Amino acid sequence: MSENKRALGSDLAKVDAHVVQPEEYDEIPELTDEWFDRAELKVGGKTIRRGRPKSASPKEHINIRLSARVIDYFKSTGPGWQGRIDAALIEWVEAHGRRP
């Protein structure tokens, strides 16, 4: 190590000799599951996205007008009704084949 050390303005020997007392632990926040859930995960300095991974075949957002009867029926089947409309349309396309 170089003999030419920069002065830190601190007594490191005193810091090294300090023994943490139990009351000092009160200053440290508890690491709960909620805290870890909010934390950012970084790998190699890059933040890793959480949540649902990107789909290999993402759906496209469009506006479509459907009859009230169709909407009421699918909504009455509970959460996920839009996905069931998509599944019904996929089933129809597969049954009827692609047309030019």
KATAJO-V216367 format. One record per pair of residues at least 12 apart in sequence whose ideal C-beta (glycine too) atoms are under 7 Angstrom apart, sorted by sequence separation. I is the first residue (numbers start at 1). GAP is how many residues later the second one is. D is the distance in Angstrom with one decimal. If there is no record, write none. Layout:
{{I;GAP;D} {I;GAP;D}}
//
This chain:
none
//
